[in-house]
Amino acid sequence: MSDLPKRVLIAEEGPREGFQSEKRVIPVADKVRLIEALADTGLKHINCVSYVNPKRVPTMADAEEVASKIRQKPGIEYSALWLNQQGLERALRGPLHVDGGVRVTASDTFSRKNIGKSVPDAMVEQRMSLKTFKDRGMPVEWGIILGAFGCNYEGELSTELILQRVQLALDEAELAGFKLKGIKLTDAMGWATPRSVERLIGAVRNKWPELEIALHLHDTRGTGQATAYAGLRMGVTKFDASIAGLGGCPFAATDGAAGNICTEDFAFMCEEMGVETGLDIDRLIEAARLAEEVVGRPLPGHVMRGGTLTAAKQRANA
């Protein structure tokens, strides 16, 4: 498929996935300051905190405090991540949006490293979470396949295995009385390439043409923008990204820059190709510089240094 979508929805992951991977604890006020700056860029979904074990992820020990101090603007979904029933219950007590979903990890080893359970054991706990959503009348619309493109622990993962994981997500949702509308394919370990993105999306679409597909890509090996572009060419319209390229999974066994695709870089690329994002690139650049200030080190984003082509043209004309 060569036609690009007319518009994409970019969900911001920086405050959650970015800060959870930092070596030092970021002050609550700085976390809130970045979240509120991101809210002025046109973003409609900002993932703010993780309700996870603070012994395993110390930088998220302040999740409740951060959530309580965000001045939420109407029309924006400020969300929280949870990985087990205990985290879900914490999230439901807070002021942030809680997504109902079915999470299935592609590789059993990564599942054990990331959430401390094998895939079968994790699914048993997922049933508790699904029951919670059902009892509360909350929708469950998406399945999330974690580490869908490859694993630093187990190596290459077959397309057939990923299709089995998608089927597992669909089955678990149906068992709980839900029907999924989409599948998010995630790449915490940075194994995705344009070819593997095309191959896996094609395989999922071939089997379940009715399902929407979303992508959560990382730029671990410098292929983030290329894989995102491959997703665009396949008609994907929902992407996760992280301001200034912050972040990465602390349990992915990945060295080097492991953050998500960079929000402002991806938004810039889309807009230059005529794909609407609804985002203010200049304000994203300001937020990216703030993120760099908050973490106190250089971040991998490019547009915040090079600026937009609009600015370059204005300088050239002057």
C-alpha positions as CSV (number, residue, x, y, z in Angstrom):
1,M,0.0,0.0,0.0
2,S,1.6,3.3,-1.1
3,D,-1.1,5.9,-0.3
4,L,-0.4,7.6,3.0
5,P,-3.3,8.3,5.5
6,K,-4.7,11.8,5.5
7,R,-4.3,12.1,9.3
8,V,-2.6,10.2,12.2
9,L,-3.2,10.2,15.9
10,I,0.0,10.4,18.0
11,A,-0.2,9.3,21.6
12,E,2.5,10.8,23.9
13,E,4.5,8.3,26.0
14,G,7.4,10.5,27.3
15,P,6.3,11.3,30.8
16,R,5.5,7.6,31.5
17,E,7.9,5.5,29.5
18,G,10.6,8.2,29.4
19,F,10.8,8.9,33.1
20,Q,10.5,5.3,34.1
21,S,13.8,4.6,32.3
22,E,15.8,7.4,33.9
23,K,18.7,6.5,36.2
24,R,17.8,9.3,38.7
25,V,14.5,10.3,40.2
26,I,12.9,13.3,38.5
27,P,11.2,15.7,40.9
28,V,7.4,15.6,40.9
29,A,7.2,19.3,39.9
30,D,9.3,18.7,36.8
31,K,7.3,15.8,35.7
32,V,4.1,17.8,36.1
33,R,5.7,20.8,34.3
34,L,6.5,18.6,31.2
35,I,3.0,17.0,31.2
36,E,1.4,20.4,31.2
37,A,3.7,21.7,28.5
38,L,2.8,18.7,26.3
39,A,-0.9,19.5,26.9
40,D,-0.4,22.8,25.0
41,T,0.9,21.1,21.8
42,G,-2.3,19.7,20.5
43,L,-1.8,16.2,21.8
44,K,-5.0,14.4,22.8
45,H,-3.5,11.5,24.7
46,I,-0.6,11.8,27.2
47,N,0.6,8.7,29.1
48,C,1.7,10.2,32.4
49,V,2.6,7.5,35.0
50,S,3.0,3.8,35.6
51,Y,1.4,2.1,38.5
52,V,4.1,-0.5,39.0
53,N,6.2,-1.9,41.8
54,P,8.4,1.0,43.1
55,K,11.1,-1.5,44.1
56,R,11.4,-2.5,40.5
57,V,10.9,0.9,39.0
58,P,11.9,3.5,41.6
59,T,11.3,6.5,39.3
60,M,7.5,5.7,39.4
61,A,7.2,5.6,43.2
62,D,5.6,9.0,43.0
63,A,2.8,8.0,40.5
64,E,-0.1,8.9,42.8
65,E,1.4,12.3,43.7
66,V,2.2,13.2,40.0
67,A,-1.3,12.2,38.9
68,S,-2.9,14.3,41.6
69,K,-1.0,17.4,40.7
70,I,-1.6,17.6,37.0
71,R,-4.0,20.4,36.0
72,Q,-6.0,18.5,33.4
73,K,-7.2,20.4,30.3
74,P,-10.6,19.4,28.8
75,G,-10.4,17.3,25.6
76,I,-7.1,15.5,26.6
77,E,-6.9,12.0,27.8
78,Y,-4.3,11.8,30.6
79,S,-3.6,8.1,31.1
80,A,-1.8,5.7,33.4
81,L,-0.2,2.3,32.7
82,W,-0.8,-0.8,34.7
83,L,0.6,-4.3,34.3
84,N,-1.2,-6.4,36.9
85,Q,-4.4,-6.4,39.1
86,Q,-2.7,-4.5,41.9
87,G,-1.5,-1.8,39.5
88,L,-5.0,-1.6,37.9
89,E,-6.6,-1.1,41.3
90,R,-4.2,1.7,42.1
91,A,-4.9,3.3,38.7
92,L,-8.7,3.1,39.2
93,R,-8.4,5.0,42.5
94,G,-6.6,7.9,40.8
95,P,-7.7,10.8,38.6
96,L,-6.2,9.6,35.3
97,H,-7.9,7.7,32.5
98,V,-7.5,3.9,32.6
99,D,-7.4,2.1,29.3
100,G,-9.1,-1.3,29.2
101,G,-7.0,-3.7,27.2
102,V,-5.6,-7.2,26.9
103,R,-1.8,-7.4,27.1
104,V,0.0,-10.4,25.8
105,T,3.8,-10.7,25.7
106,A,5.3,-12.3,22.6
107,S,8.2,-14.0,24.3
108,D,7.9,-15.9,27.6
109,T,11.3,-14.7,28.8
110,F,10.5,-11.1,28.3
111,S,7.2,-11.6,30.1
112,R,9.0,-13.0,33.1
113,K,11.6,-10.1,33.0
114,N,9.0,-7.4,32.5
115,I,6.1,-8.4,34.7
116,G,7.5,-11.3,36.7
117,K,5.2,-13.9,35.2
118,S,5.2,-16.4,32.3
119,V,2.7,-15.7,29.5
120,P,0.2,-18.3,30.8
121,D,0.4,-17.0,34.4
122,A,0.0,-13.4,33.1
123,M,-3.1,-14.4,31.3
124,V,-4.7,-15.8,34.4
125,E,-4.2,-12.4,36.1
126,Q,-5.5,-10.7,32.9
127,R,-8.8,-12.5,33.5
128,M,-9.1,-10.7,36.9
129,S,-8.5,-7.4,35.2
130,L,-11.0,-8.1,32.5
131,K,-13.6,-9.1,35.1
132,T,-12.9,-5.7,36.8
133,F,-13.6,-3.9,33.6
134,K,-16.7,-5.9,33.0
135,D,-18.0,-5.3,36.5
136,R,-17.4,-1.5,36.1
137,G,-18.9,-1.3,32.7
138,M,-15.6,-0.2,31.2
139,P,-14.9,-0.9,27.5
140,V,-12.1,-3.2,26.4
141,E,-11.3,-2.5,22.8
142,W,-7.6,-3.1,22.2
143,G,-5.2,-6.0,22.4
144,I,-1.5,-5.1,23.0
145,I,1.2,-7.5,21.8
146,L,4.4,-6.7,23.8
147,G,7.7,-7.3,22.0
148,A,6.1,-8.3,18.8
149,F,9.1,-7.8,16.5
150,G,11.8,-9.7,18.3
151,C,13.4,-10.4,21.6
152,N,16.8,-9.7,23.1
153,Y,16.4,-12.8,25.2
154,E,14.9,-15.3,22.7
155,G,16.0,-13.8,19.4
156,E,13.8,-13.7,16.3
157,L,10.1,-14.5,16.9
158,S,8.1,-16.2,14.1
159,T,5.2,-14.5,12.5
160,E,3.1,-17.6,13.4
161,L,3.9,-17.0,17.1
162,I,2.7,-13.4,17.0
163,L,-0.5,-14.5,15.2
164,Q,-1.0,-17.0,18.0
165,R,-0.6,-14.2,20.6
166,V,-3.1,-12.0,18.7
167,Q,-5.5,-14.9,18.7
168,L,-4.9,-15.3,22.5
169,A,-5.8,-11.7,23.0
170,L,-9.0,-12.0,21.0
171,D,-10.0,-15.2,22.8
172,E,-9.4,-13.8,26.2
173,A,-11.4,-10.7,25.4
174,E,-14.3,-12.8,24.0
175,L,-14.2,-15.0,27.0
176,A,-14.8,-12.0,29.2
177,G,-17.6,-10.7,27.0
178,F,-15.6,-8.1,24.9
179,K,-14.9,-7.8,21.2
180,L,-11.6,-6.1,20.3
181,K,-11.5,-3.5,17.6
182,G,-7.7,-3.3,17.2
183,I,-4.3,-4.7,18.0
184,K,-1.3,-2.6,19.0
185,L,2.1,-4.1,18.0
186,T,4.9,-2.9,20.3
187,D,8.7,-3.1,19.9
188,A,10.2,-2.4,23.3
189,M,13.5,-4.0,22.2
190,G,14.0,-2.2,18.9
191,W,14.0,-5.2,16.6
192,A,11.5,-3.8,14.0
193,T,12.7,-3.0,10.5
194,P,10.6,-1.6,7.6
195,R,10.4,-5.1,6.2
196,S,9.3,-6.8,9.4
197,V,6.7,-4.1,10.0
198,E,5.2,-4.7,6.6
199,R,5.4,-8.4,7.0
200,L,3.7,-8.5,10.4
201,I,1.0,-6.0,9.6
202,G,0.3,-7.8,6.4
203,A,0.0,-11.1,8.2
204,V,-2.4,-9.7,10.9
205,R,-4.5,-8.0,8.3
206,N,-4.7,-11.1,6.1
207,K,-6.1,-13.1,9.0
208,W,-8.2,-10.3,10.7
209,P,-8.9,-7.6,8.1
210,E,-11.5,-6.0,10.4
211,L,-8.9,-5.1,13.1
212,E,-7.3,-1.7,13.4
213,I,-3.6,-1.7,13.9
214,A,-1.5,0.7,16.1
215,L,2.3,0.8,16.4
216,H,4.5,1.4,19.4
217,L,8.0,1.7,18.0
218,H,11.4,2.3,19.5
219,D,14.5,3.9,17.9
220,T,17.0,1.7,19.6
221,R,19.0,0.9,16.5
222,G,18.2,4.1,14.5
223,T,15.4,2.6,12.5
224,G,12.5,4.2,14.3
225,Q,11.5,6.7,11.7
226,A,11.9,4.2,8.9
227,T,9.7,1.7,10.6
228,A,7.1,4.4,11.3
229,Y,7.1,5.4,7.7
230,A,6.6,1.7,6.7
231,G,3.6,1.7,9.1
232,L,2.3,4.8,7.4
233,R,2.6,3.2,4.0
234,M,0.6,0.2,5.4
235,G,-2.2,2.6,6.4
236,V,-1.5,2.7,10.1
237,T,-3.0,5.8,11.7
238,K,-2.3,5.4,15.4
239,F,1.3,5.7,16.8
240,D,2.9,6.0,20.2
241,A,5.8,8.4,20.4
242,S,7.9,10.1,23.1
243,I,8.9,13.7,23.3
244,A,12.6,14.3,22.4
245,G,13.0,10.5,22.1
246,L,12.9,10.0,25.9
247,G,12.6,6.5,27.3
248,G,12.8,2.8,26.8
249,C,11.8,-0.3,28.7
250,P,14.1,-0.9,31.8
251,F,13.7,-4.7,31.4
252,A,14.4,-5.0,27.6
253,A,18.1,-5.7,28.0
254,T,18.9,-3.0,25.5
255,D,22.0,-0.8,25.6
256,G,22.3,2.7,24.1
257,A,19.4,5.0,23.1
258,A,16.3,2.9,23.6
259,G,13.5,5.5,23.5
260,N,10.3,5.6,21.5
261,I,10.3,7.2,18.1
262,C,10.6,11.0,18.8
263,T,7.2,12.8,18.9
264,E,8.3,16.0,17.3
265,D,10.5,14.3,14.6
266,F,7.7,12.0,13.6
267,A,5.1,14.8,13.6
268,F,7.4,16.9,11.5
269,M,7.9,14.1,9.0
270,C,4.2,13.5,8.8
271,E,3.3,17.1,8.3
272,E,5.9,17.5,5.6
273,M,4.4,14.6,3.7
274,G,0.9,16.1,4.0
275,V,-0.3,13.8,6.8
276,E,-2.1,15.9,9.3
277,T,-1.2,15.4,13.0
278,G,-3.1,18.3,14.6
279,L,0.1,19.1,16.5
280,D,2.0,22.4,16.9
281,I,5.6,21.5,16.0
282,D,7.0,24.6,17.5
283,R,5.4,23.9,20.8
284,L,6.6,20.3,20.6
285,I,10.1,21.7,20.1
286,E,9.7,23.8,23.3
287,A,8.5,20.8,25.2
288,A,11.4,18.7,23.9
289,R,13.9,21.3,25.1
290,L,12.1,21.3,28.5
291,A,12.4,17.5,28.6
292,E,16.1,17.8,28.0
293,E,16.3,20.4,30.8
294,V,14.4,18.2,33.2
295,V,16.5,15.1,32.7
296,G,19.7,17.1,32.6
297,R,21.3,15.4,29.6
298,P,21.1,15.5,25.8
299,L,18.2,13.7,24.2
300,P,18.2,12.1,20.7
301,G,15.5,14.3,19.1
302,H,16.6,16.1,15.9
303,V,14.0,18.7,15.0
304,M,14.4,20.4,18.3
305,R,18.0,21.2,17.1
306,G,17.5,21.6,13.4
307,G,14.2,23.4,13.6
308,T,11.3,23.1,11.1
309,L,11.7,23.8,7.4
310,T,9.3,26.7,7.8
311,A,11.8,28.4,10.1
312,A,14.7,27.5,7.7
313,K,12.9,29.0,4.7
314,Q,12.1,32.1,6.7
315,R,15.8,32.5,7.5
316,A,16.8,31.8,3.9
317,N,14.4,34.4,2.6
318,A,15.6,37.0,5.1
